[in-house]
Amino acid sequence: EEWQNENDPVGMFLEDVREGEVLNSNVRVSLRQDGKTASKKLFTLFKLWGIASGVDLRAWSDRKLFKGLAARGHDKYRGNDAYYIRGGEIAGVLPGEGHSI
């Protein structure tokens, strides 16, 4: 199972989200059926999580992340102002952004 996890960054990311261990105390991420988050922000968070966790995500595109999330029931859809991912919610400030999300 550990070997599978190491080869499944999306699974590792979602596991850390469930355990509340994504970045720091300023960023809270939750998985809720009725939640949604902007896909661009989620990809930024995923890449920052990879750096903080020592997971090499250099070869990962947003498309690859969204495909992995969709396979787990978190599909991407177009809203009025942006693309969103269903079932996730980010609250707090991402490093480098300087504003709430």
Wavefront OBJ file of the C-alpha trace (Angstrom):
o trace
v 0.000 0.000 0.000
v 2.867 2.418 0.764
v 4.332 1.773 -2.700
v 0.953 2.528 -4.291
v 0.667 5.752 -2.306
v 4.096 6.938 -3.444
v 3.006 6.438 -7.051
v -0.332 8.193 -6.481
v 0.256 11.847 -5.597
v -3.462 12.646 -5.948
v -4.282 9.951 -3.404
v -1.544 11.211 -1.075
v -2.804 14.786 -1.447
v -6.409 13.794 -0.700
v -5.267 11.734 2.299
v -3.408 14.757 3.690
v -6.493 16.906 3.059
v -8.611 14.441 5.036
v -6.052 14.460 7.857
v -5.734 18.250 7.854
v -2.045 18.188 6.928
v -1.924 20.152 3.687
v 0.290 23.214 4.230
v 0.046 25.147 7.456
v -2.408 26.566 9.958
v -3.261 29.458 7.616
v -4.695 27.165 4.930
v -7.611 24.875 5.616
v -8.869 22.455 3.008
v -11.922 20.287 3.414
v -13.728 17.720 1.326
v -17.468 18.199 1.356
v -20.095 16.995 -1.069
v -21.472 20.526 -1.459
v -18.058 22.235 -1.505
v -16.329 23.727 -4.517
v -13.036 25.449 -5.190
v -11.568 27.269 -8.158
v -9.531 24.763 -10.157
v -6.598 27.167 -10.568
v -6.284 27.634 -6.800
v -6.528 23.898 -6.182
v -3.724 23.228 -8.670
v -1.581 25.898 -6.962
v -2.260 24.267 -3.598
v -1.415 20.818 -5.033
v 1.949 22.068 -6.321
v 2.753 23.807 -3.006
v 1.771 20.653 -1.138
v 4.157 18.658 -3.351
v 7.053 20.968 -2.473
v 6.245 20.872 1.246
v 5.799 17.085 1.193
v 8.854 16.298 -0.912
v 6.724 14.890 -3.737
v 8.122 15.571 -7.212
v 5.282 17.107 -9.217
v 7.356 18.755 -11.958
v 5.812 16.515 -14.616
v 2.277 17.170 -13.394
v -0.073 19.415 -15.328
v -3.392 20.728 -14.096
v -5.065 18.378 -16.564
v -3.380 15.347 -14.951
v -4.466 16.477 -11.471
v -8.067 17.074 -12.569
v -8.208 13.674 -14.256
v -7.058 12.041 -11.005
v -9.591 14.015 -8.985
v -12.408 13.167 -11.422
v -11.585 9.469 -11.020
v -12.309 9.987 -7.312
v -15.596 11.835 -7.826
v -14.294 15.419 -7.786
v -15.181 16.591 -11.281
v -14.317 19.898 -12.924
v -17.080 22.162 -14.215
v -17.423 25.643 -15.660
v -19.002 28.250 -13.411
v -19.974 31.779 -14.389
v -16.536 33.189 -13.648
v -14.089 30.249 -13.540
v -13.627 26.495 -13.583
v -14.336 24.726 -10.307
v -13.737 21.326 -8.717
v -16.680 19.763 -6.912
v -16.329 18.429 -3.405
v -13.438 20.550 -2.159
v -13.163 23.789 -0.302
v -10.081 25.883 0.474
v -10.093 28.579 3.138
v -7.187 30.759 4.156
v -4.275 32.374 2.360
v -2.005 30.576 -0.063
v 1.674 31.533 0.222
v 2.587 34.228 -2.291
v -0.996 35.287 -2.930
v -1.376 37.700 -0.037
v -5.167 37.551 -0.081
v -7.863 35.255 1.213
v -9.224 32.529 -0.974
l 1 2 3 4 5 6 7 8 9 10 11 12 13 14 15 16 17 18 19 20 21 22 23 24 25 26 27 28 29 30 31 32 33 34 35 36 37 38 39 40 41 42 43 44 45 46 47 48 49 50 51 52 53 54 55 56 57 58 59 60 61 62 63 64 65 66 67 68 69 70 71 72 73 74 75 76 77 78 79 80 81 82 83 84 85 86 87 88 89 90 91 92 93 94 95 96 97 98 99 100 101
